[in-house]
Amino acid sequence: MLHAVLAHERVRLVLLMDRVLVLEPYAPSVPGRFLCFPRRARISPALRAFVDVAREVAASASA
């Protein structure tokens, strides 16, 4: 049991220190930020407002 607790703590520390990149050589390198959400599902008004503002900021930054 102690081994499992220590392993869990080690994984938690690694995740806090830095991201763990899995299959990094196969990951596409695309600049920018991305947000994935289901287009057809109902989304909260807060998420809808965030997406709208993010699109406006991205559009004004590229103009």
HUNORSUL-V957210 format. One record per backbone hydrogen bond with DSSP energy under -1.0 kcal/mol. NH is the residue of the N-H (numbers start at 1). CO is the residue of the C=O. If there is no record, write none. Layout:
BEGIN
nh->NH co->CO
nh->NH co->CO
END
This chain:
BEGIN
nh->5 co->1
nh->6 co->2
nh->7 co->3
nh->8 co->4
nh->9 co->5
nh->10 co->6
nh->11 co->7
nh->12 co->8
nh->13 co->9
nh->14 co->10
nh->15 co->11
nh->16 co->12
nh->17 co->13
nh->18 co->14
nh->26 co->23
nh->27 co->24
nh->48 co->44
nh->49 co->45
nh->50 co->46
nh->51 co->47
nh->52 co->48
nh->53 co->49
nh->54 co->50
nh->55 co->51
nh->56 co->52
nh->57 co->53
nh->58 co->54
nh->59 co->55
nh->60 co->56
nh->61 co->57
nh->62 co->58
END
